[in-house]
Amino acid sequence: MAESKKENNPMFFFVIIILALGLVAYKWYDSTNKTELYHNIIIIGLIILGGALVLGAIVLLIRGYVLKEETSKKVAKILIIIICTIIIGSFIYRTLFLKIIFDYTYIFHGLLSLAIFLFYNYRIHFKIFKKITKKRAEQERERLEIEEIQKLLRLDLDRLDVNELNNLQDKLKVKIASGRIKEYNKEIWHKLVLIPKIIEIKEQENELRHILKRKDDALDNLRRIQDKKHEEEVDEEQKEIEVLDKLEDEGNVIKKEDLSEEEKELLLENDYKQVNEYCVYEQKVITVLVKQILNHSPTHTFLVWSIMRLITDFGVKNLQTHDTREADITFKYKHQCYAIEIETGSLLTRKKQLEDKVKYLNRRYPKRWFFVVSNKNLQPKYRKYGVATQRVGVEKFLKKMLKIRTQN
């Protein structure tokens, strides 16, 4: 019963088979060339390892460049380096330790190893060259940066304006932030402390200059306005003087109707007075502007002017007016001299002077002179001293006096 169970147990047969296979493998291993066996195992192992690495590198490259996984890219590059190392190492092993058989695999293996060697030789030298170039470029940048920092530090802050100081401050902050040239940090910080203070002073100076400039501009503008106003006043004054000279050339008496409103105002501002007087020439009351002569009244000045106009029509000669002890008006007619004395009553208060003047007129112009009084109330008073007439009778009396003299 126990034997039947032992015979029917399947594990017994597996053990026998394994022992048999082990015995056969031992006999084969004992009889085979151990060196060649090891070489084959190594070759097979390298082929399997290489295949696994190639498959893994392909998968990682796909994940890295398609799925954009940076870690996969880095691992894939490491696997590729390992694969290339295995290829070159196996070729060296194959050349040194195996019996070389120049078949197609060996030639292909050699060419592939050579290509890999040349590629990495180029990459290594290229990286070395690139590193050296980068180092030199960095040294050159550092040298230029040092020169720039030194140039910035040498700048005289007092000679810079506010914009230049702000630009300098920004550049120095960039130099500090970069942290590449640390040996100048202390000097840079010193400049950065000074710059805001100087900027504040410069801004205050600029503000002061702007205030002074605005003041100067305002003063210049005021002077221009004053000069322009002065020029206008001078022009206006010159214009008034020219107009006044022109009007004064017409005499001390000017008819209002011959004047513009502006001319009238100008004359009134310059010692002329507006009066309404009876004109012996026009034989009516007219409005005139009169400028007094010496101490004579406006009426006296007007009567001289009015009588002069009348006498002119008689064709007389040497018609003159006088402000001295001579008569007010003198003229010559038919080789005889005549005189007219115009009185407004002022001479009545100075009888001695009046008597002396009458004596002079009687002696110089005997029966060829007469008084013209400004109003009828004065006529009786002056008749005591000589012939007197009112202004309304001047033309009639003058014609009579000249006609008498003509007949004689």
Secondary structure in CASP SS format (residue, H / E / C, confidence):
PFRMAT SS
TARGET T0000
AUTHOR 0000-0000-0000
METHOD secondary structure of the structure
MODEL  1
M C 1.00
A H 1.00
E H 1.00
S H 1.00
K H 1.00
K H 1.00
E H 1.00
N H 1.00
N C 1.00
P H 1.00
M H 1.00
F H 1.00
F H 1.00
F H 1.00
V H 1.00
I H 1.00
I H 1.00
I H 1.00
L H 1.00
A H 1.00
L H 1.00
G H 1.00
L H 1.00
V H 1.00
A H 1.00
Y H 1.00
K H 1.00
W H 1.00
Y H 1.00
D H 1.00
S H 1.00
T C 1.00
N C 1.00
K H 1.00
T H 1.00
E H 1.00
L H 1.00
Y H 1.00
H H 1.00
N H 1.00
I H 1.00
I H 1.00
I H 1.00
I H 1.00
G H 1.00
L H 1.00
I H 1.00
I H 1.00
L H 1.00
G H 1.00
G H 1.00
A H 1.00
L H 1.00
V H 1.00
L H 1.00
G H 1.00
A H 1.00
I H 1.00
V H 1.00
L H 1.00
L H 1.00
I H 1.00
R H 1.00
G H 1.00
Y H 1.00
V C 1.00
L C 1.00
K C 1.00
E C 1.00
E H 1.00
T H 1.00
S H 1.00
K H 1.00
K H 1.00
V H 1.00
A H 1.00
K H 1.00
I H 1.00
L H 1.00
I H 1.00
I H 1.00
I H 1.00
I H 1.00
C H 1.00
T H 1.00
I H 1.00
I H 1.00
I H 1.00
G H 1.00
S H 1.00
F H 1.00
I H 1.00
Y H 1.00
R H 1.00
T H 1.00
L H 1.00
F H 1.00
L C 1.00
K C 1.00
I C 1.00
I C 1.00
F C 1.00
D C 1.00
Y H 1.00
T H 1.00
Y H 1.00
I H 1.00
F H 1.00
H H 1.00
G H 1.00
L H 1.00
L H 1.00
S H 1.00
L H 1.00
A H 1.00
I H 1.00
F H 1.00
L H 1.00
F H 1.00
Y H 1.00
N H 1.00
Y H 1.00
R H 1.00
I H 1.00
H H 1.00
F H 1.00
K H 1.00
I H 1.00
F H 1.00
K H 1.00
K H 1.00
I H 1.00
T H 1.00
K H 1.00
K H 1.00
R H 1.00
A H 1.00
E H 1.00
Q H 1.00
E H 1.00
R H 1.00
E H 1.00
R H 1.00
L H 1.00
E H 1.00
I H 1.00
E H 1.00
E H 1.00
I H 1.00
Q H 1.00
K H 1.00
L H 1.00
L H 1.00
R H 1.00
L C 1.00
D C 1.00
L H 1.00
D H 1.00
R H 1.00
L C 1.00
D C 1.00
V H 1.00
N H 1.00
E H 1.00
L H 1.00
N H 1.00
N H 1.00
L H 1.00
Q H 1.00
D H 1.00
K H 1.00
L H 1.00
K H 1.00
V H 1.00
K H 1.00
I H 1.00
A H 1.00
S H 1.00
G C 1.00
R C 1.00
I C 1.00
K H 1.00
E H 1.00
Y H 1.00
N H 1.00
K H 1.00
E H 1.00
I H 1.00
W H 1.00
H H 1.00
K H 1.00
L H 1.00
V H 1.00
L H 1.00
I H 1.00
P H 1.00
K H 1.00
I H 1.00
I H 1.00
E H 1.00
I H 1.00
K H 1.00
E H 1.00
Q H 1.00
E H 1.00
N H 1.00
E H 1.00
L H 1.00
R H 1.00
H H 1.00
I H 1.00
L H 1.00
K H 1.00
R H 1.00
K H 1.00
D H 1.00
D H 1.00
A H 1.00
L H 1.00
D H 1.00
N H 1.00
L H 1.00
R H 1.00
R H 1.00
I H 1.00
Q H 1.00
D H 1.00
K H 1.00
K H 1.00
H H 1.00
E H 1.00
E H 1.00
E H 1.00
V H 1.00
D H 1.00
E H 1.00
E H 1.00
Q H 1.00
K H 1.00
E H 1.00
I H 1.00
E H 1.00
V H 1.00
L H 1.00
D H 1.00
K H 1.00
L H 1.00
E H 1.00
D C 1.00
E C 1.00
G C 1.00
N C 1.00
V E 1.00
I E 1.00
K E 1.00
K H 1.00
E H 1.00
D H 1.00
L C 1.00
S C 1.00
E H 1.00
E H 1.00
E H 1.00
K H 1.00
E H 1.00
L H 1.00
L H 1.00
L H 1.00
E C 1.00
N C 1.00
D C 1.00
Y E 1.00
K E 1.00
Q E 1.00
V E 1.00
N E 1.00
E E 1.00
Y E 1.00
C E 1.00
V C 1.00
Y C 1.00
E C 1.00
Q C 1.00
K E 1.00
V E 1.00
I E 1.00
T E 1.00
V E 1.00
L E 1.00
V E 1.00
K E 1.00
Q C 1.00
I C 1.00
L C 1.00
N C 1.00
H C 1.00
S C 1.00
P H 1.00
T H 1.00
H H 1.00
T H 1.00
F H 1.00
L H 1.00
V H 1.00
W H 1.00
S H 1.00
I H 1.00
M H 1.00
R H 1.00
L H 1.00
I H 1.00
T H 1.00
D C 1.00
F C 1.00
G C 1.00
V C 1.00
K E 1.00
N E 1.00
L E 1.00
Q E 1.00
T E 1.00
H C 1.00
D C 1.00
T C 1.00
R C 1.00
E C 1.00
A C 1.00
D C 1.00
I E 1.00
T E 1.00
F E 1.00
K E 1.00
Y E 1.00
K C 1.00
H C 1.00
Q E 1.00
C E 1.00
Y E 1.00
A E 1.00
I E 1.00
E E 1.00
I E 1.00
E E 1.00
T C 1.00
G C 1.00
S H 1.00
L H 1.00
L H 1.00
T H 1.00
R C 1.00
K H 1.00
K H 1.00
Q H 1.00
L H 1.00
E H 1.00
D H 1.00
K H 1.00
V H 1.00
K H 1.00
Y H 1.00
L H 1.00
N H 1.00
R H 1.00
R H 1.00
Y C 1.00
P C 1.00
K C 1.00
R C 1.00
W E 1.00
F E 1.00
F E 1.00
V E 1.00
V E 1.00
S C 1.00
N C 1.00
K H 1.00
N H 1.00
L H 1.00
Q H 1.00
P H 1.00
K H 1.00
Y H 1.00
R H 1.00
K C 1.00
Y C 1.00
G C 1.00
V C 1.00
A E 1.00
T E 1.00
Q E 1.00
R H 1.00
V H 1.00
G H 1.00
V H 1.00
E H 1.00
K H 1.00
F H 1.00
L H 1.00
K H 1.00
K H 1.00
M H 1.00
L H 1.00
K H 1.00
I H 1.00
R H 1.00
T H 1.00
Q H 1.00
N C 1.00
END
